Amino acid sequence: MSSMMACRPASAEAPFSFAKTPGQLPKTVVPSAYDIDLVTDMKALTLSGHESIAVTVSGAAQTVILSQAGLTIRSATADGAPVSVSTDEKAQTLTLRPARPLPAGPHKIDITYSGPIPETPNGIYYDDYHDAAGAKKRMLVTQFEVADARRMFPCWDEPAFKATFRLNVTLPAGWQPISNMPAETVTPAPGGAQHVAFARTPRMSTYLLALVAGDLAATHGTADGTPVSTWAPKGEERNTQYATQAASEILPYYNAYFGTAYPLPKLDLIAVPGNYEAGAMENWGAITFIDEDLLYDPAHSSPGTKELVYLVVAHEMAHQWSGDLVTMAWWDNIWLNEGFATWMETKALDHFNPTWEIWPREHKGREAAMGEDALATTHPIQQPIRDVSQAGSAFDRISYEKGEQVIRMIETWLGPDTFRDGMRAYMKAHAYSNATSADLWNALSAASHQDVGTVARSFTEQPGIPLVSVSETCRNGNTSVSLKQSRFTIHDPDASPLHWHVPVVIGGPGVTAQKVVLSDNATLHFPGCNLAIKANLGESGYYRTAYDPDSFRSLKANFTRLDATDRVNLLGDQFALFLAEKGDLADYLDLVAGLSRNGETSVAVWQDTIDHLTRLDDLLRGSPSRPLFRLFVRDLLKPQLTRLGWDPKPGDSFPDTLLRPQIIQTLGIMDDPDVAVEAARRFEVWRKNPAALDPSLVQPVMQTVGLHADPATWAVLADVVRNVPDTEQKRRFFAALARSQNPELVRKAARLAWSGAIPNGRIVRVLTTLAYNSEQPDLVWEQVVTNQAEIASRLTPQGREDLLPSIAGATFSPDIVAQMKAAPASSATSGARIAASRSAEQVAANIGLRLRAQPAIAQWLPASHIGTETH
């Protein structure tokens, strides 16, 4: 067993200190309580407000600087005396200058202001939608993360400036008002309005404040004495029951796990129809969701939606502790919120649904994170964040999925009970305050008596992925296994060599597992020879593994004896070694080719296989090998369709209900003639009676039909996109019509995306889907660039930063990449520059990969013994 080496990053992060926390605002004036009175005019779409802010000054303050964006300041006073006012829209600040400096101690700031209520889904905004009966309705929504509370009221809009909030708001009469705390009074107001006074919040960050109001209805439950309600537009409340049940069982589980009871007097979950850019937002006590992530309609929703709703509810509820009760000090630690909540959502889903094969399927997120983390444009989990735009770019797979995997690795290393004890101490120590990663490592170290920080920092304070190389020798009846670490990269020949402290779990079928923290090289010994020894058992570590030929041969021979998690881990690593030019594609394809023959039924294994084979198929665009490769994929998957059948059956396992539509859709995309005929038949039945098509089959049938659609069929799909009220069906049917490869229909689909048929918050996503599904990204790029100004007018600042890089990411054209990088929007902000750089690097990697993949596939196919399909 190797010893620890002092290879931690050069400057380890310190525990939370308010004074040393980064940010734009001075820390000489600190708020403690806001009293906000807001009057909304939902016809004129304007707001007017007055706020009184209790502040504490440390040392004489000649100015008071706080955040605002797009507001008109009517007047301001400090302790009742008028102050001069100036705003800087570029810096998004408001500066107040009293006649004399404010002395140290408590003071009161009063500000009167007004502002717009826009349609773009950030800050305070309006959402126009059609209800279930087709009537046009309007609701009021807020979305403040990262830094848009300043669009509703002047404030210290940085997470370390925690304070309490008392919100009083005038709204249209009859609208259901929801905020973080319960309404204490609701009284009539002039002009057919109502005045709502909400109770004061606990101490919290500005980005967690929420206000939602509209024609809403709910289902209700109770969990550990806390009222739980799930709200939706009236008429849709029947579809909130599943989320209410999920939240009601999750809340007691979290209360017990964190050792700190949920501290607010109620918990509301709110479905926002359509115009919502985030998937969900963890506003304390008033969580908002895009409707498709909260509403489950058994008549229309797929099994995947059922799981998604549970996951997203569990994720946002985890934030009520990790993020809300204890908040990261600054956005460089956003992973403390998001990585932890992603890990906790999976833990909760697995706890309550142990037969759903949850942890093996987390492999998908791991692969997505590693795909980004291997490139030159990756970044550490903890990265310096210099401004709001850059903070937005940190909400990525490194923060979420890599963060989740690092948390899981540390939990496995320390043991779940020890890890939980450390989390409880961390929550208790930092409740109603802020923390850094160092605070978490210190709490876990105290609970475990291990040097957690040294291990964890090697994964959070530097970028990249370790590669653990495994080689075996057998002498005197014992197997010696040598482990070496290096850095795993893709398309990054100049990557800096890095070093990690890697918790490794290694063993195999019939072999007792051993644990080691790999800091340099290590040699482990196992009794017996001819063993199948695998590293990263249970896929509990964040690293890639490469095996010497003998070790790989033993694992291949014993593949079916491995757990599903280890089978999918081995497959993922073998594919990644090909991507990194460290392994042969044939090794991966040989493993895949035997899956059906070996009776593979794991949805995790098939999901990973479908993802990778679909990527290879995409790399074969224009290659003469593509038809034969698609024949191989069809031969591989057809036995699964035979096993599962087209129609759900009583007694189907939940994983099988997820796998069936994936198999059918992939066969349809791979030009299976039988699936195409059956999908067309079921489409015609659906046109006459939509209820005749099982909800789980809508997506695969529509995607297959969309691929072959003539203009008339395409128009049917487009009409659904225009007319269905819910986001789930809009995106599902848009993805289907986006399968068409007819250039004119691709152009029409692009125009449809920003015509108003798709909610503003989903425009970038559906255009990206069109670029990939149509296999004509350059045509989509042309449409987007030509209409960029019109599209951008519907987008948030984050959406405008993501638009061009998202579309360009689907291309294989260096010219498109050059256009994207040269576009003014790609250098407008630091976040835009990051997005453009990442997109360009991904395209360059894909171009190089295609040059290697096409000949490797062509060489492998003749020896693959493709079966007997007639065509």
Secondary structure as UniProt FT lines:
FT   TURN            18..20
FT   STRAND          29..41
FT   TURN            42..45
FT   STRAND          46..57
FT   STRAND          64..67
FT   STRAND          72..78
FT   TURN            79..80
FT   STRAND          81..82
FT   STRAND          84..88
FT   TURN            89..92
FT   STRAND          93..97
FT   STRAND          105..116
FT   STRAND          123..130
FT   TURN            132..133
FT   STRAND          136..143
FT   TURN            145..148
FT   HELIX           149..151
FT   TURN            159..160
FT   STRAND          163..172
FT   TURN            173..174
FT   STRAND          176..179
FT   STRAND          183..189
FT   TURN            190..192
FT   STRAND          193..198
FT   HELIX           206..208
FT   STRAND          211..214
FT   STRAND          216..223
FT   TURN            224..225
FT   STRAND          226..233
FT   TURN            234..235
FT   HELIX           237..240
FT   HELIX           241..258
FT   STRAND          267..272
FT   STRAND          280..281
FT   TURN            284..285
FT   STRAND          286..290
FT   HELIX           291..293
FT   TURN            298..300
FT   HELIX           303..319
FT   TURN            320..321
FT   TURN            323..325
FT   STRAND          326..328
FT   HELIX           331..333
FT   HELIX           334..352
FT   TURN            354..355
FT   HELIX           358..361
FT   HELIX           363..373
FT   TURN            376..377
FT   HELIX           388..393
FT   HELIX           398..402
FT   HELIX           403..414
FT   HELIX           416..430
FT   TURN            431..432
FT   STRAND          433..435
FT   HELIX           437..448
FT   HELIX           452..460
FT   STRAND          465..475
FT   TURN            476..477
FT   STRAND          478..488
FT   TURN            493..494
FT   STRAND          502..508
FT   TURN            509..510
FT   STRAND          511..518
FT   STRAND          521..527
FT   STRAND          534..535
FT   HELIX           537..539
FT   STRAND          544..547
FT   HELIX           549..557
FT   HELIX           559..561
FT   HELIX           564..579
FT   TURN            580..581
FT   HELIX           585..593
FT   TURN            594..599
FT   HELIX           603..619
FT   TURN            620..622
FT   TURN            624..625
FT   HELIX           626..644
FT   TURN            650..651
FT   HELIX           654..669
FT   TURN            670..671
FT   HELIX           673..688
FT   HELIX           690..692
FT   HELIX           695..707
FT   HELIX           711..723
FT   HELIX           727..737
FT   TURN            738..739
FT   HELIX           743..753
FT   TURN            754..756
FT   HELIX           760..762
FT   HELIX           763..773
FT   HELIX           777..786
FT   HELIX           788..792
FT   TURN            793..794
FT   HELIX           797..808
FT   TURN            809..810
FT   HELIX           814..822
FT   HELIX           824..827
FT   HELIX           830..860
FT   HELIX           861..863
//
